[in-house]
Amino acid sequence: MTISRPAQPAKPTPPGAPPAADRPEAAGPAADAATGAQAAPGTQATPGTQTVPGTQRSQAKEIRRQALLNAAASLFAVDGYNKVSLEDLGAAAGVSGPAVYRHFPGKQAVLADLLLTVSRELLEGGRRVTAETADPFEALRKLVRFQVDFALGKPDVIRVQDRDFSNLTPQHQSEVRTLQRSYVEIWVEALSRLHPGVDAADLRMRAHATFGLINSTPHSVRNHGRRIAPRTARPQLESMALAALTVDVPPAS
């Protein structure tokens, strides 16, 4: 037999507290359903059973976090980091300004998470490409395709990195640079298999020049207020990048 408890009176809202929808206790199953969170993989809801609320809440929290990062990339790219407020970020992500603090301690932390997240994604993706591909040329071709996908898919992040990197704390700048250097070395290793005997510094310069080629096109087009069509840019960027990476350069006389 189920014992029902009497309803408890509603607690008064303290002065200055965020709206009820933004308080932690409001982030229950109903809030999760509103964000489109799904049950964890491998679980199936059946009559008389419920999924674990903590799993739903964590999924909903991650969805909101990603929404805030996406909003930050767009707003920072257009207006610049210094002109965007937490209220702007919250409004773009569909939450109030105070609710942003449930995910980030401040605006600088949003910028750090944005650039660290994408740097980790690039490093992990580069490692995955080279681990799965034995042929040297094919590995390089897939690295180029991977970088082009990033450049065409996240041009706002490229612009934020170029313009607002200095707004990171020294520690976060160091972390981003470390991740990016590791990513470059993946390309240097792939290039060394195609150009045996070439100095690593020369291969590193070639990799950096290729990043500039790939990343600058969507960046410059975005500055003119329109986006280049991926179907147009992709084959050109890939072929030009591969040509630059694979050409044999005669030794200096």
N, C-alpha and C positions, 0 to 999 in steps of 0.2 A: 504494500500500500504506500502511495506517495503522500508525504506530508507537505502541504503548501505553507509557505511562510507569509505572514502579513506584509503588505506593501510598506516600504520604508518611505518616510517623508523626504522630499527632495532637499538636497543640501543647498544652502544659499551660495551664490557665486561671489567670491571675494572681490572687492573693488580692484579694478585694473587687470583682472584675470582675462585671458583670451576667450573668445566666444566658445560656446559649448562644443561646437563642431570641431574646434581645433585643440581641445584639451585631450590628453592621453586617454582618459577613460572613454572618450567618444570613439576611439579607433577600434571598435569591436567588429563582429562579423558583418553588421550592416554597412559600416564604413568600408570594409574590405570588399564587399560585394559591389559597392558603388565604384570602386576603382578597377574592377574587373579581375581581382585576384582569384586564382584557381587553387584547387586542392593540390597538395604536393604530389609529384609523379608517383604512380604506383598505388595511390589511394583511390577508393571508389566509394562514394556516398551511397548508403543503402538505407531503407526505411528503418527508423529506430536507432541509427548511428549518426555521429557527428564527427567532422574532422577536427583536429586539434586547433583551438582558437589561436594559440601562439604561432602556429605555422601560418595561418591566414594573416595575422597581424604583421608578421615579419615580411611576408610577401607584399602586403599592401604598403608597408614602410619602404621597401625597396622600389616599388613602383613610383611612389611619391618622390623618393630621392632621385631616381632617374629623370622624372619630369622636371625637377628643379635644375638638374645639370643641363638638360636640353634647353630649358629656358635661359639659363645662364650663358650658354654658348651663343644663342641667338642674340640676346640683349647685349652682352659684352662685345660681340662682333660689330654690332650696329652702332651702339652708343659709347662703348668704351667702359672698362671696369669702373673707373672713378665716377661716372655719371649714373650708374645703376644702383638703386637702393634695394635693401632686402624686401621692402614692400613691393617694388617692381617685380622682383623675382617671384615672390609669392603670388602676386596677381597673375603673372604669366603662366604659373603652374597650377592655378586654381585653388590656392590656399591663402590664408591671411599672412601678413608679414610676421607676426609672432610665431606662427606655426612653423616657419622656416627653422627656428631654433630647435625644434624637435629632431632635426636631421643634421644641422650644421651649427657650430658655435658662433659663426659670423660669416660675413661676405668673403673674407680672405680664405676661409676654409673651403668655401664653394669653389673658388678659383683653383685652389690647390687640388681638390678632389677631381675637378674636371681635367686638369692637365696630367695629374698622376694616373688617373684611370685610363686615359687614352694612350699614355706612354707604356703602361703595362700591357694594354691590348696589342699594341704594335709589337712589343717584345715577344709576347706569348705567340702571336700569330706568325712572326718570323721564324721562331724556333719550330713551330709545328710544320711550316712549309718545308724547311730544310730537312727535318727529321723524316718526313714522309716521301722525300724525293731523292733518289740516288743519282740520277743523271745531272751533271753540273749545269748544262745549259737549261734544262727543264726547271731545275731549282731556281735559277736566276730569273727565268721567265715568270715563274709563279710568284717570286718576290716582287717583281715589277707589277704584276697584276694586283697583288695584295696592296701595295702602296698606292696604286692608282685608285683602287676601290676606296681606300681611306680618304684620299684627296678629294675625290668627287662626292663621297658620301658625307664628309665632315669638313667642308670648307670653312665654316665658322670657327671651328676649333683651331685650324691653322692660323686664322687671323688673330684669334685671342692669344695664341702662343707667341706670335710675332710681336704683338703690340703690348701685351700685359704681363709678360713673363717677369718683368722687374717688380711687379707688385706682389710676387710671392715672397715668403720669408726666406732668408738665406738657407735654412735647412731644407725647405721644400724645393728651392732652386737646385740644390745639390742632388736631391733625390730624383728630380726630373732629369737632370743632366746624366746621372748615372744610368738610369733606364735607357735613355736615348743613345748613350755611348755603347751600351751593350747591344742595342738594336743595330747600330752601324757596324759593329764587329761581325754580326751575322752576315751582312752583305760583303764585308771584306773577306770573310772565309769562303763564301760562295764564289767571289771573283777570283780568289787565289787558285781555285781549281780550274778555272778557265785560262788564267794568265800565270802559269807557274814561273817562278823566278822574278816576278815583278815585286818591287818593294811594297810592303804593306801600307806605307804612307801614301804612295801613289794610288793604290787601290781605294784607300779611304777618301782621298780627294775626289776620285771618280764617283764614289758612292754619294758623297755630299752634293756634288754637282748634279747628279741625277735626281736627288731629293728636291733640289731647287727647281729643276725642270718640271717635275711632276707636280709639286705643291704650288708653284707660282701661277699656273694657268687658272685653276678655279678661284684662287685668291684674287688675281687681278680682274677677272671677269666679275667677281662679286663686288668689287669696288665700283664698277660701272653700273651697278643697280640691277643686273640680270645674271642669271645662272646659265652656264654653258650646258648644252644637252649632253648627258653622259654618252649617248650613242655616237655623238660626234667627236667628243674629246677622247674617249677611251682608246680607240684603235690608234689615234695619232700619238697620244702620250706613250702608249705601250711600245709602239714601233720606234719612236724617237729615243726612248729610254734604253731599249735593248741595243740600239745601234751605238749609243754612247758608251754603254757598258762593255760591249764586246769588241769594239774596234781595236785593232792592234796599233799601238802608238810606238813609232820608231824611237830608239834611245836618243837622248840629246847628244849632239856632237860637241 
